[in-house]
Amino acid sequence: MDKEVHMQDTRNLPVEVRPDRTLRVKIIDACGLACSFCHNEGTPVATDNRDREPGRFTGTPGPSGRVSIYLKTNGAGFLPARIAADADFALALAAVRGSLPTNEVHFTGGEPTLHPDLPGLIAIARRLGLTVGLTSNGENGAAVMPDCAAAGLDRVNLSVFGTTPDELAAVQAPRLAHPTLAARKLAALDNTIEAATAHGIKVSANIVIPGRDHVERVLRIIERHGRTVTVRMLVSLEDDGASLDAMQEVVDRLGGVPERRIVTAGASDQRVRYRLPDGRTLYAKSIRPVRLPSTCASCRFNNPDDCQEGYYGIRMYRAQDGPFMIGVCIQRMDLCQPLGQFVMSQTCREVSAFREDETARLMRLHHIPTAAK
């Protein structure tokens, strides 16, 4: 199924076009979970590959139990390092912002709340005038949310896998698939939500829904968390249509009414906003088949079956004992370039032009006045 096809017929909804101005930054590789579907931002699991050279990185779970699902074929050529909150990071952010219009930085991992100086990273980005968000599983959020809020954190997207220890354990590697440990992780998630909302940080719950056998789980998550946070259902990257069908069933069961389509111009992200009968909001996020005109044209994954994320935007990494790196695809980590090379590259110019061209195209397509851009 074409991932651009939305649930129901939402083509006549009002459309909001948001130009892509976001930089995703992998700030740490460590994580206390070992989810079976993790892409780990395309990089090897550092702790399992410390003694391996590029080309010999393992794409199967090592001692940590963690995986990076694209590693066997993505050509990753470096191990990710933890990014320090220092002048080098500030200069790297400024270099990206100077080469591409950027108004937001989004921290990822691994698990960002395990970073020993997450507030320091947030403060650096804020001093550069950037809005800051992060994606987290919530395992250490309660401890750091107060300082993150003080540093200027705007929002946190919490990945939620279940409401019971058995549900969380079911998607973990055997080493971590223990209900007692899962119960502690779920309690930590609840504490993170409470701490973030108490300190004025906007909170979203992200739920990947692979198929109809996950519908009941998702409904329980929405019931448990949907009154305090904004819930966003996410299509599975390995979707064959089952994920979209499952999201439609959730919407139908809840009586959701579609209100608006939100499209990120220059990236593959899109979502539909639904209003539930009790006034709550629910989002269904899916993937548009977006490609960079030149970079993606000859890619071996450039077909509807193999390209799972499309062009999602740019990502920053720090290579161990090496430079900051910029990537444009987690399925093609061999396309990563050192930051200094990227800002002078044709790829950077291509991304900049593509963002602007697609914004203009979508505005015309949906008859949106230019002043609304």
N, C-alpha and C positions, 0 to 999 in steps of 0.2 A: 504494500500500500504506500502511495506517495505520502511522505510525512508532512507535506504542506497541506494536505486535506484535513480540515478541522472536523471535529465532532458536530453533528447536526449540519444544518446549512447556515453558517455564520458569515457568509460572504456579504450579506446586506447590512451587517452591523456597522455602526460608526467605527472608524479606524483611527488610531493614534499612532503616528510614526515617530519613533525615538532614534535619532542618529546615534550610532555606536561611538561612545567617547570613553570607554572603560579599558583599563589595563588590569589584567589578573596577575597577581604576584604570588608565586609559591614560596612562602617564607620559611617553611620547615617541612621535613619529610616524616618526622616521628608521628606515630598515631597509636592510640591505645585500643583501636578496633582493628579487625581484619576482615572486612566485608568482601564477599566473594565476587562482587561486581565492580570493585574499585578500579578506576583508571589511573589514579595517583598522578594526575596531570601529565601523564605520558612518560614520566621518569621511572627509572628502576627504584625498587625499595632499597634505600641506601644501606641499611644495616645488614641486608642479605647479600650485598654485592661489593663490599669494601675491598676485597682482594681480587676482584675481577677487572679485566680490561674491557674497554668498549668492544662489542662484538661477541663478548662472552657473558654478558649480563644475563641472569636467569629470569625467565618470565613465568616461572612456576613458584609456588610458595616455598620460602626458605624457613629458617628457624623462627622468624617472626610470625609466620602464618599468613602474612599479607601478600597481596597480588597487585600487579599492574597489568590489566587485561590486554593492553595493546603492545606490550614490550617485545613479544616474540617476533613481531613484524614491523615495528615502527622505527627501527634503526637508531635508537637512542645512543648518543655518543658521549654522555657525561653522567656523573652521579650528582644529585642535587645537594647543595650545601645549605645550612641554615643561614638566612640573611640577617646580618647584624644591623642594629639601629644606629648607623654611623653616617659619616659624611659621604662615604662611597655610595650608600643607598640613596641619600638625598640627591647626589649628582646623577645617579642612574635614572631616578624618577624625572629629574629636570631634563635629562637628555631625551627621554621618550616624549615628554610633554612638548619639548621644543621641536620635535620632528613630526608629531602627530597630535592633533587637537585631543586633549585628555582632560576630563573633569572629575573622573572617579577612579580610585584604585580599589581593587577587591582582593583581599588576602585569602589565600587558600593553602592547602598542605597536601599530604599529611593533615595534622590537626592544629590549626593556628593558635588555639588557646593554650597549647603546650609550649609555645614560644616564650623564653624567659624574659623578653622585653617587648611584648606585644604593644603595650601603651607607648613605648618609645617609637616604634615603627609608625603607629597611628599619628603621633605628634609630628613626625617628620612630614608625612603626607599632608596633614592639615596645614602646616606652615607653608607648603607649596600651593595652597588653595584648592586642594583636592578633597572631595567627599570620600569617606572611607566606609567600606562594608567588609564583611568576611563571611565565609561559609564554614560551619562548625558542626561537630556531632554533639557538642555540649559537655564533653567529659570533664573539662576544667573551667567551664565558663563562669560559674558562680564565684570562683576565686579571683577572676581577673576583670569581670564586667564593671565593677565600680571604677577602677583605674582607667579602663578603656573608655568609659563614658566621659571621664574627666579629660582624657586626651583628645576626645572629639569623635569617637566612633558613632557613626550614623545608624547603621543597621547590621543585624546578624541574621543570616539564613541558616536555620538549623536543619540538618538532615535527620529525618525521623524514620525509623525502620519498623517500629511496632509499639504496642502499648503493654505487652507482656514480656517477661523474660524469655519465654519460649520463642516468641516471634523474633526478637533480636538475636537470640542464639542461633536461630535457623539460618541466618545469612552470614554467620561468622565461620572462620576457619576452626577446625576441630580443637585447637589449643585454647581458643577463647569461647567455644560454644558451650559454656556452662551457665545454667540458669542463675546461680548465685552472683556470678560476675555480671551477667546481663542485667540483673536487678539493680546492681550498684550503678551501672551506666545509665539506666532509665531514670533513677533517682537524681543523678547528676544533671541529666537533661532537664528535668522539672525544675531543679534549682537554678539552672542557667536561665531558663525562661523567666522565672520569678525575679532574678537579679537584674536581668536586662530590662524588663519592663519597669521595674522599680526605679531604674536610673535613666529612663527616658530614651532607651535605645529601641528602635523599631525592630520587631521580631517577625520573621516568617518561618513557617515550617515547610520544608521541601520533602515531598513523598514521591519516590519512584514507584510506579505501578506497572509491573511487567505484563500482567494478564488478569483475566477474570478471577482466577483463584486468589487474587490479592484484594478483591473488592471489599470483603468483610473487614480485613485488616485496615484498609484505608478509611472505611467508614468509622471504625473505632477510634482511629487517630484523630479524625476530624471532630468526632464527638468529644474526645478528651481535651484536645488542644485548640479547637477552632473558635472557642469563645474568647480566648486571650491573645491569639496570634493570627496572622494572615496565613492561610493554608494554600500551598501551590502544589498541584499534582504535576509530576514530571514524566514525560514519555521515556521509556527505556531506550537507551542508545542502540540496543540490539533488537529494536521493535520490528515485527513483521506485520503490524496491524493490530495485534492482540492488545497492545498497550493502549492505543487510542480507543479501541472498543471497550476496554475496562474503564477508562476515564469517562466514557459516555454513560456507562452503567451507573457509576457513582453519581454523576450529575442527575441522571434520571431518578435514581433512588432518593436523592435529596430534594428534588423538585427545583433544581437550579435553572434560572432564566439568563440566557446570554445577554450581556450589556454592551461589551466593547471588545474589539480586537486591538491588541497592542503589538506592533511589529518593530523590531530593532533593525534599522536600516544599516547595511554594511556588516551584518552578522546573521547567523542562522536562527537566533532566538525569536520566538513569537509566543503569544499567549492569548487566551480568551478569558475575560473576566465575567464571572457569573454572580448573580444575586440570589441568595437562598431565601426561602419564605420568611425566615426569622430576621432577615436584614443583614446577615453575615455575607462576606465576600469569599468566593472561592475562585482560584485561578487554575487553568489547565494549560500547561506549557508544552509546546511541541517544537519540532525542528523544521525549518524551511530548507530546501535543497540549495543552499547558497554556496557559490564557488568564487574564488578569486580568479579573474579572467585569464591571467597568464600562469600563475603558479600552479593552479589546480588543473589546467587544461590537459597536461600529459601525465598526470598522476595515475598510478596503477589502481588506486582506490576510487577513481572518478567515475562511479556508476551508482545507480540507485541502491544496490545491494551492499556494497563494500564501504562506501563513505557514510559513516554513521552519525557524525556530528556536523558535517558541512564545515564552512568557514565560520568559526565561533567568535573570533577576535584574537587579539595578540596576548601572549603570556610572557611574563618575565621569570627567569630562574637565576640562581647563582650556581655556577659549576664549582665542585670541590677543587680547591687549589687553582681556580681559574676565574674567568671573567663573568660578568652578568651576561645572560643569554636571552635572546628573544625568539619565541616560537610562534608559528601560525597554525599548527595542527598537532594534536596529540596522537594521531595515527601516523604522522610523518615527522617524528622528532629529528630525522636527518635534515630537515629544513631549518632547524635552529641555527641562528647566527650570533656571534658575539655582538654585544650591544653597539660597540663602536662601528662595526661593519654594517649592522642593520640600519642605523640611522642614515647611512650614506648609500644604501642599497636601492636597487630597482624595486625590491619587495616592499620596502617602506613607502616608496612613491606610489606603488600599486595599491597598497592598503589605503593610503590617504585619498587617492582618486576614487577608489571603489566606494568608500564611505560616502563621499560627496555625491557621486553619480547615482548611487542607489537611493540616497535620501531624496534627491530631486526626482528620480523616476517614480518612487512610491508616492511622493506628494502629488505628482501629476496624476498618477493612476487613481488615487483616491480623492482627487479634487480638493486637496487641502491647501488653503492659501499659504503662500510662502511665509507670511508674517507669523504663522502658527508653528513654524519649524522649531 
